[in-house]
């Protein structure tokens, strides 16, 4: 199998969340094969082409799933993602690279500056492991197997500091995906326009509300972004040349409506006082 997507989950809640994400992926990529590695045997068959059973004691199964994927080129997604546009051109990056990921957008937080074993330069920040594209080759299989072995040997609260160090020390060819392929900073939508390419994958812990008590389910881009954000997303996708769209003068959200009126007035004032 040349190309396919995988998920890896433990427990029925995250497995159901992965099925929701997989359906969003299938909506934009109907011919892409989608597998799940899970300890939940009754995973939604309508969402997945193949269900791979995990051992009962498996911890953080994504890296074993990357190692054991049946695809030559694999797109891994966390369960708390929604696919809103075709991301599969990321597979083509693997013509020249072994693995591709997007940086963690919150690089000045305590968790993003955490290191493992030894400090690393800020110019090589953490990658977010919620979206990973990887080639199947001897070096990558060995790398993911090494990650699994370290996870089994050590007790990690978070895997990304360890992954950052191992990637830095490896000989793998690493490509950095733009944020549109793993958009965690959803506020970025406020400043996106037809000058920016549209998001492909939204990644948000707010999607966990689907199985949290007393929380309204978050099952769509509209639920996640609200009506204005979802409408802006639709406009951005329609205007994205790389998705076959036509630019149509899409302005940033902060320039629309009342906020746009206030922004225009304050910009005029700033111009009068600061650009003489």
N, C-alpha and C positions, 0 to 999 in steps of 0.2 A: 504494500500500500504506500503510495507516494505522499499524500497529504491528508491530515486529519486533525481534529481537535480532541482534547481530553480534559476531563475534570477528575478531581480526587477528593473524596469526602468521607467523613466518619459521622455516623448518626443520621437518623431520618430527617431531622430539620435541615441540616446542610445539604443533604442529598436532594431534598425537595427544592431547596434554593438553587442548586446546580441545575436541576431540571428546568427551572424557570429561565435561567441564563441560557441553557442549551436551546430552548425554544426560540429565544430571541436571536441566537446565532443562526438557527435553521431558517428563520424568517428572511434573513438577508443572504444566506449561503445555503440554499436548499439542497445542493448536491454534495456538500461537505460531510464526510463521515465524522461522527461524534461518539466517543467512548467515555465511560466513567469507570474509575477505580473506586470501589466503595465496600464498606462492610454491611451495607443495607441491601439485602438480596432482592427486595421488591422495588428497586429503582424504576422510575417511570420508563416503560419500554417505548413510549411514543417519542420521548425526548432523545433517546440514545440508540445507537446502532449496535453497541456491544457493552455489556456490563461485566467488568472484571472484579472478582471477589478479592478483598483484602483480608489478611489475617486479622483475628480479633484484637490483637495487641498492637496494631500498627499505629505509629505516632507520626503526624504530619506526612501524609502519604504522597504529597505532590511530587517529591523528588524520586521516589520509587516509581511512580507513574511515568515520569519523564524518562527514567531509565528503561522501563519495560514497555513503552509505547510501541505499538505495531507499525507506526507510520515512519517513513523516511524523514519527513518533515512534520513536526508536531507543534501545534498551537495549544499551550496550556492556559486555562483560565480559572481563576478563583470562582467560588460559587457566588460571591456577592458582586457580580458583574452583570451588566446589560449590554448587549451588542446592538448598536443602532445604525451601523453602516458596515459595509464589507471591509474586513481587516486583512483579507487573505493575501494582499500584495506583500505583506510581511514575510510570507514564505520565500519570496524571491530574494530577500536579503541573504538567505542562506546559500545563494550561489557563491557568495564571497566570505560568509561568516559562519561560525559554528553555533552561536547563540545570540539572541537579541532580546533586550528588555528595555523598559523605560526607567529613568531615574525616579527615586522617591521625590515627590515635589516639595515635601516639608523638610528640607535639609538642615534647618537650624533648630530642630526640635531635639529633645533629649534622646529619643529613641533613634533618630537618624544619625546622631553623632556618636552613638555607642560603638565601640570597637571590640574586636576579639583578637586576642594574642598580642597584637601590637598596633600602634597608631598607623593610620593611612592618610595620605594627602587628601585635603578637602576637594581637590580637583578630580579625585576618583571617589565619588560619593556612593552611597547605597543605591542599589537597584531595588525597585519594588518587584517582589516575586509573584504578584497577582496575575501578571500576563507574561508568559515566557514563550518564545519561539526558538526551537532547537532542532538541529540536524541530528540524525541518527548516524553515528560513526564510532569507531573504536575510542577516540579521545573523549567524545561527549558521554558515551556510556560509562567509561571509566570515571569521568568527573562526577556524574550523578550518583554513581555507586559509592564514590568516596564521600559525597555529601551525606548519603544515607547512613554510611558507617559511622560518621562523626555524630550525626543526630542520635543514633542508637547508643553511642558511648557516653555522650554528655547530655546534661539536662539544660536545654535552652528554652528561655521564655520566648525568644524571638529568633527566627532563623536568618534574618537579613544581615546582621553584623558578621556572622560566620560566612554567609554566602559572599559578601563583599570581599572578605579576606581571601577566600578560596579562588574567586574569580581573578583577583589581583595577582595571586601567585601562580595562576595557571598559564598554560600556553594557548588557551582557546582564543579564537578570534571573536571578539565581542562587539556587537553593533548596538548602538543606543537608539531605541525607538523614540520618536517624538511623542509628546504627551497625549496626542489624540488617540493613540493606541492603548492607553491605560490612563484615562482621565480621572484622577482622584480629586484634584482641586476643582470641584464643580463650579466654584465662583469664577473660574476662568471664562465661563460662558458669558459673563457680563461684559467682557471686553472683546470677545471674538466678533469678527465681521467677515465680509466677503474677501478680505485680504488674508484671512487665516483658513487653513484647511479644517474641515469639520471633524468632530470626535467620531471615532469608530467604536470605542468601548468605554462605557461608563463604569467606574469602580467605586463603590461606596458602602461603608458599613451600615448606612441607613437601610440598606436592603435587608438587613437582619431583622427588621421590624416585622417581616413576613411571618416570623415564628416567635415573636416576643409578645407576652401578654399585655393587654391594654394599649397596644400600638396598632394604628391603622396599617393595613398591609401596603407594602410598596412593591408593586408588581410591574410597573411600566415607567417609561421615561417621564410621562406626565405626573405620575405619583411622586417620582423622585425630584423632578425639577420644578413642578408647578406648571400651570397653564402657560405663563409667559415664557418660562425657560424651555418648555417643550416646543412651543411655537418657534422660538429662536433656533432651536436645534434643527427643526424641519427646514427652516430657511437656510441655515448654514450648509446642510447636506445638499439642498437643491442648488446652492451656489458654488459648490466645490468642484473645480475643474478636474481634480484627480479622481473624482467619483462620477465623471461624465456630466457634471452640472454646468450651469451657466451663471456667472456672476450677475447679481441683480441689485446691487446697491444695498446690501444687508449692513445695517448700522449696528454697532454694539448696543446691548440692552440699555446701558446707562445713558445712551443718547436718545432713547425713545420715550415717549410719553412725558409725564411731569418731570421725571428725572432728566430727560433730555432738555426740556425747557430750562430747568434750573442750571444744568451744565452749560448751556449756551450763554445764559446771562452771566454766570460767574466767569466763563472764559472771556467774555467781552470786557468785563471789569478788569480781569487780570491783564488783558492786552492793553487797556488804557493806562494802567499804572506801571506795568513792568516792561513794556516794549516801546517806550518812547525813545 
